[in-house]
Amino acid sequence: MMDYSKYSFWLETAGDDLTPRPALARSIDVDVAVLGAGYTGLWTAYYLLKRNPGLKIALIEKEIVGFGASGRNGGWCSSKFPVSPRMLEHRYGVDAARALMLAMNDAVDDVARVCQEEGIDAHYHKGGILTLARGDHHLPMLRSSFDAYSRLGLGQQYRLCSASEAQERIRVTNVHGALFAAENASIHPGRLVRGLARAFEKRGGLIYERTEVTDFNGGPSPRFVTSAGEIRAKDAIVLAGESYLTRLPELHRAVLPVYSLITLTEPLTPSQWSQIGWQNRESLASCNYTVDYLTRTADGRILFGSRGAPYRLGSKISDEQDRHAATHQRIQQLVTEWFPMLEGVNFTHAWGGPVGMPRDWMPMTEFDSATKIATARGYTGQGVSTTNLTGRVLAELISGKRSELSRLPIAQRHSPSWEREPLRWIAVRYMQNAFSRIDEAGRQGKRSPIDAPLAQFLGRH
């Protein structure tokens, strides 16, 4: 029997029995069938049942609930969206961009509402996000973000902080300023995803684990195909596998699986916390292109996550990629670079996993009433709260009972496919290398590499 607790600290401490539920044993007929028992699939199914308790809904999962990014992420329940407010304004206009940002704020609060209603102890804590400028070269980025939110009429939710104001919150080296965003929370992802599955089952939902979908078909009677039989749906089938959707030939280029890796310290002592500060448990980030994200866990550890593990040819996903020695070592070095008082601290856990990046960075929800195929995907690591929103949107699209949510820019849109290999590998590996060089030049106070404008243009979002 596979030990699923080894995949992340969050699954290990989820407080739930990780023994797989029974697999599908024969063909069945349902109203809605959902591929993927992570946040996207669970939120969609949960809200469909909440709208219509009489529906028969089945979730099909290759491993167990929360096996993917839903059980391995950085613990942010964030109103941050994968596409910047400036780019949203450029693409969709002020009103649509503002509506989407407000919907993201509501998604953060909706997670809290569901946790309270369903009795899910997900360690929800609304402490905000503090994005740090670790160098003068990061200050224009923070100012640009603040100005973009202000143009959308949301400036009151954000505050630019001086270096001293940031240090009053948390003592990190080389901080030149910060941007505080209030409408953000942190959670225990494993407790949330496992609790959401229990809530879905209490409402009559079915979950089949250790059941691999090998094919799907749309039409009057859409279906998923497995080795044990078919799951035939009357109303819709839902593709909610995020990066793992790329294992299906028809969806191989739908998103790009990009690995994000995490390390976790031992619980810190009261003396160590008194030196660090960080009393309000804000989520922390830097302005680096290679992405740094930090969480103070409920039991007093520091989680530090970052990108950097190299993309594999053919969008490969494998357990061996969950750990990349060079990247995990670099992340552990960053912990003591940010917090020198933690020199010699022990690290108890290291893990990782793929996030799904769409070609245009924009999450999508789509339901084709002709094929009865629905999907939501493409969160680029910002999925904990975004999936709550896309799940509600998808439930509206499938049920036909629509509100303002169904008019958001994420609704009824389709992201373009990624390029074929080896072009995809060449482009992605170049971007990874370029962003790493840009960050390193900034850290050393040097001029950006000559190709920085090209990399920044290609990576704009």
Number of C-alpha atoms within 10 A of each C-alpha: 5 9 9 16 16 13 20 23 21 22 26 17 12 22 13 13 11 17 13 16 17 11 17 21 13 11 14 14 16 18 16 24 30 27 27 31 31 27 32 32 29 30 26 27 30 25 19 23 19 14 14 11 14 12 18 19 25 25 27 26 27 18 20 22 30 27 22 23 25 27 27 24 26 30 25 30 29 27 28 21 21 21 17 18 26 20 14 22 18 11 12 13 13 18 11 17 23 21 17 22 20 15 19 23 20 17 25 25 20 16 22 22 13 14 20 13 10 15 12 20 16 23 19 21 19 22 17 24 29 27 23 25 26 22 18 15 14 19 18 11 14 22 13 13 17 23 17 20 21 15 14 20 13 15 16 11 14 20 15 20 19 15 16 14 13 22 20 12 16 23 20 20 14 16 21 20 23 28 23 22 23 19 22 25 25 27 24 26 28 28 23 26 26 28 22 26 25 18 20 23 15 11 14 17 20 19 26 23 21 16 22 20 21 12 13 19 15 18 14 14 15 22 26 24 16 19 13 14 14 20 26 22 25 17 19 28 32 28 22 25 25 31 30 23 22 21 16 14 11 11 14 18 24 25 28 29 26 24 24 28 26 28 25 24 19 15 19 15 10 10 8 13 18 12 13 19 15 18 12 13 23 26 28 21 21 19 20 20 18 19 16 19 21 25 23 21 20 16 10 16 18 19 23 24 27 25 21 21 20 16 21 17 15 16 21 15 20 10 10 9 20 20 18 17 12 10 20 23 12 12 23 20 14 16 23 16 15 15 17 15 16 17 11 8 14 13 15 12 15 25 22 28 27 27 25 27 23 26 17 18 20 22 28 21 24 22 22 15 16 9 16 22 22 22 25 28 28 28 25 24 21 22 29 29 28 28 28 24 27 29 26 22 29 33 25 21 22 23 14 11 10 14 11 9 19 20 14 19 19 19 20 19 15 18 17 12 15 17 14 11 13 10 11 19 18 12 13 17 14 13 20 18 14 22 21 17 18 22 19 15 14 18 15 9 12 11 10 15 16 10 11 16 11 12 18 15 9 11 13 12 15
